[in-house]
Amino acid sequence: MALEITDSQFREFVPRYYQLNPETDHLLFDGNELVDGMIVLLEDPGHRGVDEPMGEATASARQMCNRWTQVSRLVNDGETVRFIGIYADGSQRKWVRPIEDAWLCKKGVH
């Protein structure tokens, strides 16, 4: 099921150093604040790719981490969060992240 998003920023890769836009985004302190339905992006730009040419593994990681994704089937075990990330194009990836990771979240979507 593809996200119902018309804004092109969700359909494209975000820049590695994308910063929170206070008009549209807010910061989640850690994975304890994630909720099914939220549209999120890892807050730490270190997880959003590198400045070198892309190899196969780097391209796959960028496809996962450099795009906004909707949280589905969230599981929080106190140490990690796991969820299915649903992207605007309908693709899906399984996420497993430490609970300590902060997230950017689109306002009004959850």
ZAKELUM-13812 format. One record per residue (C-alpha): residue number from 1; residue in one letter; chain; x negated, y, z negated. Coordinates in steps of 0.02 Angstrom, whole numbers, m for minus. Last residue first. Example, Ala and Ser with C-alpha at 12.3 -4.5 7.8 and 13.67 -1.06 7.14 Angstrom:
<recs>
REC     i   aa   ch       xx       yy       zz
REC     2    s    A     m684      m53     m357
REC     1    a    A     m615     m225     m390
</recs>
This chain:
<recs>
REC     i   aa   ch       xx       yy       zz
REC   110    h    A      m14      482     m624
REC   109    v    A      m48      628     m507
REC   108    g    A      m17      799     m585
REC   107    k    A     m198      850     m591
REC   106    k    A     m323      748     m490
REC   105    c    A     m445      658     m606
REC   104    l    A     m633      674     m624
REC   103    w    A     m704      530     m724
REC   102    a    A     m826      506     m868
REC   101    d    A     m915      339     m889
REC   100    e    A     m929      279    m1069
REC    99    i    A     m810      131    m1042
REC    98    p    A     m940       52     m928
REC    97    r    A     m874       20     m752
REC    96    v    A     m797     m126     m656
REC    95    w    A     m704      m73     m498
REC    94    k    A     m620     m193     m376
REC    93    r    A     m599     m117     m203
REC    92    q    A     m446      m82      m96
REC    91    s    A     m419      m13       79
REC    90    g    A     m255       76      113
REC    89    d    A     m332      224      206
REC    88    a    A     m301      338       56
REC    87    y    A     m398      220      m58
REC    86    i    A     m332       97     m187
REC    85    g    A     m452       58     m328
REC    84    i    A     m413     m105     m417
REC    83    f    A     m459      m90     m599
REC    82    r    A     m585     m139     m730
REC    81    v    A     m639      m35     m878
REC    80    t    A     m784      m90     m986
REC    79    e    A     m830      m97    m1170
REC    78    g    A     m661      m79    m1256
REC    77    d    A     m578     m214    m1150
REC    76    n    A     m487      m91    m1037
REC    75    v    A     m390     m170     m892
REC    74    l    A     m309      m60     m758
REC    73    r    A     m200     m145     m628
REC    72    s    A     m206        6     m509
REC    71    v    A     m309      166     m515
REC    70    q    A     m297      274     m359
REC    69    t    A     m460      317     m272
REC    68    w    A     m550      477     m224
REC    67    r    A     m697      440     m111
REC    66    n    A     m885      442     m137
REC    65    c    A     m893      290     m251
REC    64    m    A     m826      147     m145
REC    63    q    A     m874      197       31
REC    62    r    A    m1036      263      m41
REC    61    a    A    m1075       94     m119
REC    60    s    A    m1043        5       46
REC    59    a    A    m1154      128      140
REC    58    t    A    m1292      106       12
REC    57    a    A    m1285      m84       27
REC    56    e    A    m1293      m77      219
REC    55    g    A    m1434       50      224
REC    54    m    A    m1396      234      224
REC    53    p    A    m1531      362      263
REC    52    e    A    m1594      446      104
REC    51    d    A    m1501      578        3
REC    50    v    A    m1423      454     m116
REC    49    g    A    m1248      400     m155
REC    48    r    A    m1109      454     m271
REC    47    h    A    m1163      369     m433
REC    46    g    A    m1290      503     m476
REC    45    p    A    m1150      630     m453
REC    44    d    A    m1081      578     m624
REC    43    e    A     m893      616     m629
REC    42    l    A     m835      456     m545
REC    41    l    A     m682      499     m442
REC    40    v    A     m500      475     m492
REC    39    i    A     m320      472     m433
REC    38    m    A     m214      416     m581
REC    37    g    A      m80      285     m549
REC    36    d    A     m128      167     m690
REC    35    v    A     m203      266     m835
REC    34    l    A     m384      311     m875
REC    33    e    A     m415      402    m1039
REC    32    n    A     m510      261    m1123
REC    31    g    A     m628      262     m973
REC    30    d    A     m717      417    m1036
REC    29    f    A     m702      605    m1063
REC    28    l    A     m577      628     m921
REC    27    l    A     m609      792     m831
REC    26    h    A     m475      890     m738
REC    25    d    A     m446      924     m555
REC    24    t    A     m340     1035     m442
REC    23    e    A     m363     1216     m496
REC    22    p    A     m514     1180     m607
REC    21    n    A     m611     1109     m459
REC    20    l    A     m733      986     m536
REC    19    q    A     m897      979     m444
REC    18    y    A     m944      882     m288
REC    17    y    A    m1131      850     m291
REC    16    r    A    m1131      695     m183
REC    15    p    A    m1010      777      m64
REC    14    v    A     m839      694      m59
REC    13    f    A     m805      568       77
REC    12    e    A     m649      603      176
REC    11    r    A     m468      549      159
REC    10    f    A     m436      629      m10
REC     9    q    A     m500      799       46
REC     8    s    A     m385      789      197
REC     7    d    A     m230      829       94
REC     6    t    A      m86      720      155
REC     5    i    A      m83      590       19
REC     4    e    A       45      450        6
REC     3    l    A      m79      318      m47
REC     2    a    A      m84      161       59
REC     1    m    A        0        0        0
</recs>
